[in-house]
Amino acid sequence: MIRLFVPEKLKSGATIALGADQAHYLHGVMRRGVGDQVLLFNGADGEWRAGIAAIDRRSASLALQAQTRPQTTGPDLEMIVAVVKRPRLETIVEKAAELGARRVRLAVTRFTQGDRVRLERLGAIAAEASEQTGRLDVPEITAPEKLDAILDAWAGRTLIFCDEGGDASPMLEALNAAARGEGTGFSILIGPEGGFAPEERARLRSLPHVIPVSLGPRILRADTAAIAALALWQSRLGDWSP
């Protein structure tokens, strides 16, 4: 069944009005009409079944019928990624949503050379990926912030630093060690295409809450590194683990 993310509160008996884009998707792309059913979620009220009460190319009205799943949240996993060129950044956001990240934080490093960030576009990509995967929330996408500022305000989380320097422990080995420690939220840091500057790498390695890790012997592009790191974390510490 088609799933749609909506910002409105979901409750029994409510009617939800869709905007032009979602109405066009239902009516013009998926060929749905009055009486057909869809699933709605908003990240707070679980998932609801709704019937299409009225629809045309520009608008639609949906009547909520019953909750199909209560609200749940995924693992406390955050992706921090240096801004890269738009196509690769969009891929990272899409795959982070598919792989269960709760938040994507955009960082500006010394070697950042990305395009202008369009947060609205990235948010739409995250929402579409969440609709497709069946998750009940949409990851938050934050505005770009300097890496130093992110580290200055750091508190209460373990930071997995994907270090291309070549002398860090394999990520799976580091995750096995982390699994034996106390429970905490995790963040995964991926650098820009040009890598981290020496002073950035030195600072990261000096912090007690940072775990440097290697993603193997090959140099990976940022989007590949993000996907690999998220998959490894989920398989050992997240909702893929036994």
WOQUI-V429416 format. One record per residue. SS is DSSP state (h for helix, s for strand, l for the rest). BURIAL is + if it has 9 or more other C-alpha atoms within 8 Angstrom, else -. Layout:
BEGIN
SS:BURIAL, SS:BURIAL
END
This chain:
BEGIN
l:-, l:-, s:+, s:+, s:+, l:-, l:-, l:-, l:-, l:+, l:-, l:-, l:-, l:-, s:-, s:+, s:-, s:+, l:+, h:+, h:-, h:+, h:+, h:+, h:+, h:+, h:+, h:+, h:-, l:-, l:-, l:-, l:+, l:+, l:-, l:-, s:+, s:+, s:+, s:+, s:+, l:+, l:+, l:-, l:+, l:+, s:+, s:+, s:+, s:+, s:+, s:+, s:+, s:+, s:+, l:+, l:+, l:+, l:+, s:+, s:+, s:+, s:+, s:+, s:+, s:-, s:+, s:-, s:-, l:-, l:+, l:-, l:-, l:-, l:+, l:+, s:+, s:+, s:+, s:+, s:+, s:+, l:+, l:+, l:+, h:+, h:-, h:+, h:+, h:+, h:+, h:+, h:+, h:+, h:+, h:+, h:+, h:+, l:+, l:+, l:+, l:+, s:+, s:+, s:+, s:+, s:+, s:+, l:+, l:-, l:+, l:+, l:-, l:+, l:-, l:-, l:-, l:-, h:+, h:-, h:-, h:+, h:+, h:-, h:+, h:+, h:+, h:+, h:+, h:+, h:+, h:-, h:-, l:-, l:-, l:+, l:+, l:+, l:+, s:-, s:+, l:+, l:-, l:+, s:+, s:+, h:+, h:-, h:-, h:+, h:-, h:-, l:-, l:-, l:-, l:-, s:+, s:+, s:+, s:+, s:+, s:+, l:+, l:-, l:-, l:-, l:-, l:+, s:+, s:+, h:+, h:+, h:-, h:+, h:+, h:+, h:-, h:-, h:+, l:-, l:-, l:-, l:-, l:-, s:+, s:+, s:+, s:+, s:+, s:+, l:+, l:+, l:+, l:-, l:-, l:+, l:+, h:-, h:-, h:-, h:+, h:-, h:-, h:+, h:+, h:-, l:-, l:-, l:-, s:+, s:+, s:+, s:+, s:+, l:+, l:-, l:-, l:-, l:-, l:-, l:-, h:+, h:+, h:-, h:+, h:+, h:+, h:+, h:+, h:+, h:+, h:+, h:+, h:+, h:+, h:+, l:+, l:+, l:+, l:-, l:-, l:-
END
